[in-house]
Amino acid sequence: MAIEYVVRCVCESADVCARMERWLLDAHLGDIVAAGAQRAELTRFDDAPLTVEARYRFADRDAFARYERDHAPRLRAEGRALFPTGVRFERRLGDLLGERA
C-alpha cells in the first residue's frame, strides 16, 4: 500500500517562505525522489500564505523506512542548516487509501 508523507513548513516571514519554496523546488523535492519517493509536490494554500506543504509518495512502508534510515537524517540536517530559525516543521505519515484522476 502506498504511503503519503507530508511535511508542513510554517514560516515566520514572507522572505523565509520564499527562500524555503525556492530550496524545496530547486533541490529538496528532487533529492527526496532520488532517495526513494515515487513523486513529490509542493503546495501553498490561499488561507496560509506563510505555509507550504510538501507531499511525498512512497511505494510502501518498507520504501519509506529505507528513506528514513538511509537518507532522511542527512536531508533533514540540510534543511535545519539552511533554516536554523524562522520555520516550524510538522510531519505526518499515512496510508494512501485511494485516488481518482
QUISULPE-V321369 format. One record per residue. N is the residue number from 1. RES is the residue in one letter. PSI is psi as a letter, one per 30 degrees, with the letter a starting at -180 (999 if undefined). OMEGA is omega in whole degrees, -180 to 180 (NA if undefined). NEAR is the number of other C-alpha atoms within 8 Angstrom. Layout:
{{N	RES	PSI	OMEGA	NEAR} {N	RES	PSI	OMEGA	NEAR}}
This chain:
{{1	M	k	-179	7} {2	A	l	-178	10} {3	I	k	172	14} {4	E	k	177	12} {5	Y	k	-175	12} {6	V	k	176	11} {7	V	j	179	11} {8	R	k	-179	11} {9	C	j	-179	11} {10	V	j	-173	11} {11	C	l	-180	12} {12	E	f	-177	9} {13	S	l	178	8} {14	A	e	179	9} {15	D	e	178	6} {16	V	e	-179	11} {17	C	e	179	14} {18	A	e	177	8} {19	R	e	179	8} {20	M	e	179	8} {21	E	e	-178	9} {22	R	e	-180	8} {23	W	e	180	9} {24	L	e	-177	10} {25	L	e	-176	10} {26	D	f	-173	8} {27	A	e	-164	8} {28	H	e	180	10} {29	L	e	177	12} {30	G	e	177	10} {31	D	e	180	9} {32	I	e	177	11} {33	V	e	178	11} {34	A	f	-179	7} {35	A	g	174	8} {36	G	f	178	11} {37	A	k	177	14} {38	Q	e	180	9} {39	R	l	178	8} {40	A	k	177	13} {41	E	l	-178	8} {42	L	k	-179	10} {43	T	k	168	7} {44	R	k	-176	10} {45	F	k	-178	8} {46	D	e	-175	5} {47	D	g	-180	4} {48	A	i	-173	7} {49	P	f	179	9} {50	L	g	-180	11} {51	T	k	172	12} {52	V	k	-178	14} {53	E	k	176	11} {54	A	k	178	12} {55	R	k	-179	11} {56	Y	k	177	13} {57	R	k	175	12} {58	F	k	-175	15} {59	A	e	-177	11} {60	D	l	-178	9} {61	R	e	177	10} {62	D	e	178	6} {63	A	e	178	11} {64	F	e	179	13} {65	A	e	177	8} {66	R	e	177	10} {67	Y	e	-179	11} {68	E	e	-178	9} {69	R	e	-169	8} {70	D	f	-171	7} {71	H	e	-174	10} {72	A	e	-179	9} {73	P	e	180	9} {74	R	e	-177	7} {75	L	e	177	10} {76	R	e	178	8} {77	A	e	177	8} {78	E	e	178	8} {79	G	e	179	9} {80	R	e	178	8} {81	A	e	180	7} {82	L	e	-177	6} {83	F	i	-178	8} {84	P	f	176	8} {85	T	l	174	4} {86	G	f	180	9} {87	V	k	172	11} {88	R	k	-179	7} {89	F	k	175	8} {90	E	k	-177	7} {91	R	k	176	8} {92	R	k	-179	7} {93	L	k	178	8} {94	G	l	177	7} {95	D	k	174	8} {96	L	j	-175	9} {97	L	f	179	4} {98	G	l	177	4} {99	E	l	178	5} {100	R	k	177	3} {101	A	999	NA	2}}
